Amino acid sequence: MVAKALNARVYSPKQLTGLAEEDRLISEAEISQAFIVAYRIMVDFIKSRSWAPERAAKSKELVTAILNKEFPLKGN
């Protein structure tokens, strides 16, 4: 949700300053949809690696997988 709102991947909390200053509320529907998408990607991620959910949830690789799927880098 944040990457899409900023139109950029987020690597630092400093990137959130502008978004916070906009005083934009995120709706329950947006949060629910983002959760569903992230959950589906996590399920596929876990299956493809035979990892435990706890390991996946703590991994940078899962975050990267979600970003690659939902917010791919331009040119990829």
Contacts in CASP RR format, 6 or more apart in sequence:
PFRMAT RR
TARGET T0000
AUTHOR 0000-0000-0000
METHOD contacts of the structure
MODEL  1
MVAKALNARVYSPKQLTGLAEEDRLISEAEISQAFIVAYRIMVDFIKSRS
WAPERAAKSKELVTAILNKEFPLKGN
1 26 0 8 1.000
1 30 0 8 1.000
1 31 0 8 1.000
1 34 0 8 1.000
2 10 0 8 1.000
2 16 0 8 1.000
2 19 0 8 1.000
3 9 0 8 1.000
3 10 0 8 1.000
3 67 0 8 1.000
3 70 0 8 1.000
3 71 0 8 1.000
4 70 0 8 1.000
4 71 0 8 1.000
5 19 0 8 1.000
5 24 0 8 1.000
6 15 0 8 1.000
6 16 0 8 1.000
6 19 0 8 1.000
8 15 0 8 1.000
9 67 0 8 1.000
9 71 0 8 1.000
9 73 0 8 1.000
10 16 0 8 1.000
37 66 0 8 1.000
37 70 0 8 1.000
38 66 0 8 1.000
41 62 0 8 1.000
41 65 0 8 1.000
41 66 0 8 1.000
41 69 0 8 1.000
41 70 0 8 1.000
42 53 0 8 1.000
42 56 0 8 1.000
42 57 0 8 1.000
42 62 0 8 1.000
42 66 0 8 1.000
45 51 0 8 1.000
45 56 0 8 1.000
45 61 0 8 1.000
45 62 0 8 1.000
45 65 0 8 1.000
46 52 0 8 1.000
46 53 0 8 1.000
46 56 0 8 1.000
49 56 0 8 1.000
51 59 0 8 1.000
56 62 0 8 1.000
68 76 0 8 1.000
END
